[in-house]
Amino acid sequence: MVLMGIELILNSANINFVAFARYGNFGYQGQLMALFVIILAAAEAAIALAIVLNIYKNFSTVNVDEIDTLKD
């Protein structure tokens, strides 16, 4: 859920960057920043998938409430 929230924040930033590039006098800078944020979101999704797969491999579950050995 946390990663989904971060994705929503990044997508809202993309909408703002593209809107400022279109209606402001920023040229292509807003669109380039939106492209950078899309690349950042793709990298974040890949890292999140790797974390989830590693947790499933070690604990045979992806339920965060059942994984309490990380506290030690």
C-alpha positions as CSV (number, residue, x, y, z in Angstrom):
1,M,0.0,0.0,0.0
2,V,2.9,2.4,0.7
3,L,4.4,1.8,-2.7
4,M,1.0,2.4,-4.3
5,G,0.8,5.7,-2.5
6,I,4.2,6.7,-3.8
7,E,3.2,5.8,-7.3
8,L,0.1,8.0,-7.0
9,I,2.2,10.9,-5.8
10,L,4.6,10.5,-8.7
11,N,1.8,10.4,-11.2
12,S,0.3,13.6,-9.8
13,A,3.7,15.2,-10.1
14,N,3.8,14.1,-13.7
15,I,0.4,15.7,-14.4
16,N,1.6,19.0,-12.9
17,F,4.9,18.9,-14.9
18,V,3.1,18.4,-18.2
19,A,0.5,21.0,-17.4
20,F,3.1,23.6,-16.4
21,A,5.0,22.8,-19.6
22,R,1.9,23.2,-21.7
23,Y,0.4,26.3,-20.1
24,G,3.5,28.0,-18.7
25,N,6.5,29.3,-20.5
26,F,8.7,26.3,-19.6
27,G,9.1,24.7,-23.1
28,Y,10.0,21.1,-22.9
29,Q,11.5,21.1,-19.4
30,G,8.3,20.0,-17.7
31,Q,7.9,17.1,-20.2
32,L,11.5,16.1,-19.6
33,M,11.0,16.1,-15.9
34,A,7.9,14.0,-16.4
35,L,9.9,11.5,-18.4
36,F,12.5,11.4,-15.6
37,V,9.8,10.7,-13.1
38,I,8.4,7.9,-15.2
39,I,11.8,6.3,-15.4
40,L,12.1,6.7,-11.6
41,A,8.7,5.0,-11.1
42,A,9.7,2.1,-13.3
43,A,12.9,1.6,-11.3
44,E,10.9,1.8,-8.0
45,A,8.5,-0.8,-9.3
46,A,11.3,-3.2,-10.2
47,I,12.9,-2.8,-6.7
48,A,9.6,-3.3,-5.0
49,L,9.0,-6.5,-7.0
50,A,12.5,-7.7,-6.0
51,I,11.8,-7.0,-2.4
52,V,8.4,-8.8,-2.5
53,L,9.9,-11.8,-4.2
54,N,12.8,-12.0,-1.7
55,I,10.3,-11.8,1.2
56,Y,8.2,-14.6,-0.4
57,K,11.3,-16.8,-0.9
58,N,12.4,-16.4,2.7
59,F,9.0,-16.5,4.5
60,S,6.6,-18.2,2.0
61,T,4.1,-15.3,2.5
62,V,3.8,-11.7,1.4
63,N,1.5,-10.7,4.3
64,V,3.3,-8.0,6.2
65,D,1.5,-8.9,9.5
66,E,2.9,-12.4,9.4
67,I,6.5,-11.3,8.9
68,D,7.7,-10.4,12.4
69,T,11.2,-11.9,12.4
70,L,12.6,-8.7,10.7
71,K,12.2,-6.9,14.1
72,D,15.1,-8.9,15.6
